[in-house]
Structures are given as C-alpha cells and as structure tokens.
C-alpha cells in the first residue's frame, strides 16, 4: 500500500482492516504545536502521551523509570479506553522513546506492529519527521509502509 497522507492513514486505521490498528505519522516540523488543531481536522482525539504518562505517576515522583512494559501499558490504556473518538493522535511520543535504549525502542515498535490487536481505539503515533533514529529499524519500517500504516 505504501506511504499515505495522514487523513488516508486515519481512515485506514478506523476501518479496522489491520490486525493491529496503529499507524505512524512522520509529522512535519512546522506542524509541531498544532496537534489539537490537526486532530480536530482529522476527527480524532489528541493526547500528549508524555503528559499522560506523567499523570500516571505517584504525586511528587521525581524520577520515573521508563521501560518497554510501562510505555506499552500507557499506550494500551489509551487504546483500550473508550474515549470521545475511535482514533487517537498520540504526540510527544518521541520524548518518551528518546529515554529508551535502541533495543527497547525496537521492541516497542515490534509490539505495536504485532501485539496490539482488538483495542477500542486506533492510534496514530506522530513522530517528528527529523527523528529518524526513533523510528523502527529499516526492515520493520518497510513493513509498516507496506501495510499502509506509515504516513
């Protein structure tokens, strides 16, 4: 299917044709800070996943150990929760990914590609277009693209 525009990717994810309804949007830098407006235009909900993650921590927590399991659980909670929309634009995900080792980032992408079926809501994960080092490895990224889950 190849790389698509964000609106096409959202429609693809909402149809539920894939086993796992998670997509990656390589967001242009000039769109950063406009996530709420973009989400409105795409008819999806916008969630700052970094802020969401911090809200799950105990009060007065100074340091939070970020792990594959905790990050996966945060995304699972968002996707499994019935919200106002059936698709969520996840942004600031790059900030959390940057705190993980490369092997852990690769594990997250692998899990999101294969092990995230049957959730209430689809996830459109925004990654700044220049953050190539945070994306899946090339062979895995090609699978996302082939499945039409990359914009």
C-alpha positions as CSV (number, residue, x, y, z in Angstrom):
1,X,0.0,0.0,0.0
2,X,2.9,2.4,0.7
3,X,3.2,5.7,2.5
4,X,-0.1,7.6,2.7
5,X,-1.3,11.1,3.8
6,X,-2.4,11.4,7.4
7,X,-6.2,11.6,6.6
8,X,-5.9,8.4,4.5
9,X,-4.0,6.7,7.3
10,X,-6.7,7.7,9.8
11,X,-9.4,6.3,7.6
12,X,-7.4,3.1,7.1
13,X,-6.9,2.7,10.9
14,X,-10.6,3.4,11.6
15,X,-11.7,0.7,9.2
16,X,-10.0,-1.8,11.3
17,X,-8.7,-3.8,8.4
18,X,-5.4,-4.5,10.0
19,X,-4.9,-6.9,12.9
20,X,-3.3,-4.0,14.8
21,X,-4.7,-0.5,14.2
22,X,-1.6,1.5,15.0
23,X,0.0,3.9,12.4
24,X,3.0,6.2,12.3
25,X,2.8,9.7,11.1
26,X,6.1,11.4,10.3
27,X,4.9,14.8,11.3
28,X,6.4,17.8,9.5
29,X,8.3,20.1,11.9
30,X,6.0,23.0,11.1
31,X,3.1,21.1,12.5
32,X,4.6,20.7,16.0
33,X,2.5,22.6,18.5
34,X,-0.6,22.3,16.3
35,X,-1.6,18.8,17.3
36,X,-5.0,19.8,18.7
37,X,-6.0,21.6,15.6
38,X,-4.7,18.7,13.4
39,X,-6.6,16.2,15.5
40,X,-9.8,18.3,15.1
41,X,-9.3,18.4,11.3
42,X,-8.7,14.6,11.2
43,X,-11.7,13.9,13.5
44,X,-9.6,12.2,16.1
45,X,-8.7,12.9,19.7
46,X,-5.2,14.3,20.6
47,X,-3.3,13.1,23.6
48,X,0.1,14.3,24.7
49,X,1.4,10.9,25.8
50,X,4.3,12.3,27.7
51,X,1.9,14.3,29.9
52,X,-0.4,11.3,30.1
53,X,2.5,9.2,31.3
54,X,3.4,11.7,34.0
55,X,-0.2,11.8,35.2
56,X,0.0,8.1,36.0
57,X,2.9,8.6,38.4
58,X,2.5,8.9,42.1
59,X,2.4,12.5,43.4
60,X,5.8,14.1,44.0
61,X,7.6,11.5,41.9
62,X,11.0,13.0,40.9
63,X,12.3,10.2,38.7
64,X,10.3,7.7,36.7
65,X,11.9,4.6,35.3
66,X,10.7,4.3,31.8
67,X,10.6,0.8,30.4
68,X,9.1,-1.0,27.5
69,X,6.4,-2.5,29.7
70,X,5.4,0.8,31.2
71,X,5.3,2.6,27.9
72,X,3.3,-0.3,26.3
73,X,0.9,-0.2,29.3
74,X,0.4,3.6,28.8
75,X,-0.5,3.1,25.1
76,X,-2.6,0.1,25.9
77,X,-4.6,2.1,28.4
78,X,-5.2,4.9,25.9
79,X,-6.2,2.5,23.1
80,X,-8.4,0.3,25.4
81,X,-10.3,3.2,26.9
82,X,-13.5,4.3,25.2
83,X,-13.0,7.9,24.5
84,X,-14.7,10.6,22.5
85,X,-13.2,9.3,19.2
86,X,-12.3,5.9,17.8
87,X,-8.8,7.1,16.9
88,X,-6.2,9.0,18.9
89,X,-3.4,11.2,17.7
90,X,-0.5,10.3,20.0
91,X,2.1,13.1,20.2
92,X,5.2,13.8,22.3
93,X,5.9,10.0,21.9
94,X,9.3,10.9,20.7
95,X,10.2,12.4,24.1
96,X,9.4,9.0,25.8
97,X,11.2,7.0,23.1
98,X,14.3,9.1,23.4
99,X,14.5,7.9,27.0
100,X,14.8,4.3,26.0
101,X,17.7,2.3,24.7
102,X,17.7,1.5,21.0
103,X,16.9,-2.2,21.6
104,X,13.9,-1.2,23.8
105,X,12.6,1.2,21.1
106,X,12.8,-1.6,18.6
107,X,10.8,-3.8,21.0
108,X,8.1,-1.1,21.3
109,X,7.7,-0.8,17.6
110,X,7.7,-4.6,17.1
111,X,5.0,-4.9,19.8
112,X,2.9,-2.1,18.3
113,X,3.2,-3.7,14.9
114,X,2.2,-7.2,16.0
115,X,0.9,-7.4,19.6
116,X,-1.7,-4.7,19.8
117,X,-4.9,-6.2,18.4
118,X,-8.6,-5.7,19.3
119,X,-8.3,-2.3,21.1
120,X,-11.2,0.1,21.3
121,X,-9.4,2.9,19.6
122,X,-6.8,3.1,16.8
123,X,-3.6,5.0,17.5
124,X,-1.9,7.4,15.1
125,X,1.6,8.0,16.6
126,X,3.2,11.3,15.5
127,X,7.0,11.3,15.3
128,X,8.8,14.4,14.1
129,X,10.0,13.9,10.5
130,X,13.6,14.5,11.5
131,X,13.6,11.9,14.4
132,X,14.7,9.0,12.1
133,X,16.7,7.5,15.0
134,X,13.5,6.9,16.9
135,X,11.7,5.1,14.1
136,X,11.6,1.4,13.7
137,X,14.6,-0.3,12.0
138,X,14.5,-0.1,8.2
139,X,13.2,-3.6,7.6
140,X,10.4,-3.1,10.2
141,X,9.6,0.4,8.9
142,X,9.2,-1.1,5.4
143,X,6.5,-3.5,6.9
144,X,4.7,-0.5,8.3
145,X,4.9,1.2,5.0
146,X,3.8,-1.9,3.0
147,X,0.7,-2.3,5.3
148,X,-0.3,1.3,4.7
149,X,0.4,2.2,8.3
150,X,3.0,4.9,7.7
151,X,2.4,8.5,6.6
